Amino acid sequence: MEILEHKDLTPFEYACHLGNLTSIKLILSHQEPYEQNPIYLNGLLLSITSQQLEIFQYLIEHPSYSFIIDKYRPLIIHQIQETGLYHLLDTFEHVLEPNYLHQQIELPLEEFKNHKNFDVPEQIVLKDLSCYYQSCLANKTLKHHLDDIRERLANRYQLNPIVYSLADGESLCLPLTYESFIGLKFQYSEHDFQSMQKAYLAHPTHSAWRFLETSNHWNRQANSIFAYQQDIQWLFILMWFTAYDEQLIDLQTIQSIDERVDLFISELAQFHQNTLHAEQLKYLLLKSVLGHPLTKTLDQKTLKLEHQEFLKQHWLQQLNQFHFEELLKIQSQWSQQFGELNNQLNHYNLTEIDNQLFEEGMAKKWGSRWSDNLYMMKQSRQQLLNHHLCVRFSSIFLTCLDAAIQNSQASHLKQFHFFYSDSELPEIIHHSNHHHKIN
């Protein structure tokens, strides 16, 4: 056995380097304090061997060193994932704390959540999704999740495989794997083989399945970022659970869970075909699931739509209180003094109480997407409690004014039925409109 000169190492550390289980057991039997015998797992885990695995298992099971192992668990999991020895996780799962794997899962998401390309709305969406699907993420390792998803995509493909039509009128169901496909090269013409290959690229489910592969034999120039970035892999798993969740579905956006899954698979296929850098892929993954209440982002565009809807209801309620002639007068004043809001037009601005009603409605509808975004709340307040509110949203105000005039006119005309016949009404309406026409 090679003799290593590590003068600064304790006997325990030296034994770990040598992978000598007998020496480690002997050292532990003397119950040397932890301060004198820190576990030197950095070197131990860089090249995990069967003997070192036996040593590690012994250390885990030794009661005197259980609290030491806790300190090195992140390093253990990380190194196992780096070396690709995922089967070792199964060996150690019985000694890991129940919530440990979830803590490891959260690490890439926490780092990803604060990425520079994510603004506050996207960060809130990611936070809500990761919290909601916490138990789904924590029940398996990264590799097990990906293997399950690959299998589900493979089964989905088998239910709807690529059917290639040959020149003789026969049909051929193309296989899933490249190993099976490459064998067809010697059975069919070069033209057929190239056409089959293009058919794979156009098939959404197969493209999504290839997206998860470490190497893509169908298209070597395709996006391979997913294969080696764990934060992207965890985000993908999170969005997979989001897409397949039958309990949470927004029927105003999509018609069924099947439609949402189909759209999600199609998005994955597009990611695979395009050349994307890591940050673009993360952003698009987060946006890949439609029709789910937790994926809605409250951005500036959505906030403007919320403002418009609230103001529409607010102004309609106010304007419907006026008589027909008063509404025509307001319309005349608006057309003559647009941009110079007089006292009468200022009357239609929102009050502090109105704004509180808006904020309460937003909190009920959007939850933390609204309440956690203090900047957006401040910005909204500045826009709604504005002296020039009617000018800012002039199209909404005029739409409400026209609607109020039509409602009032319809109510006004009902009174004429008591005094005029139906044949006389059109001329009366024409005369009334001509009299109040705004130039």
Secondary structure, DSSP 8 states (H G I E B T S, - for coil): ------TTS-HHHHHHHHT-HHHHHHHHHTT--TTTS---HHHHHHT--HHHHHHHHHHHH-GGGHHHHHHHHHHHHHHHHHHT-THHHHHHGGGS-TTHHHHHHHHHHHHHHT-TT--HHHHHHHHHHHHHTHHHHHTS-HHHHHHHHHHHHHHHHHHS--EEE-TTS-EEE--SSHHHHHGGGGTS-HHHHHHHHHHHHT-HHHHHHHHTSSS-SS-TTS--GGGG-HHHHHHHHHHHHHHH-SSS--TTT-S-HHHHHHHHHHHHHHHHHS---HHHHHHHHHT---S-GGG----HHHHHHHHHHHHHHHHHHHHTTS-HHHHHHHHHHHHHSTTS--HHHHTTS--HHHHHHHHHHHHHHHTHHHHT-HHHHHHHHHHHS-TTHHHHTHHHHHHHHHHHHHHHHHHHHHHHTTTS-TTTHHHHHHHHHHHT---
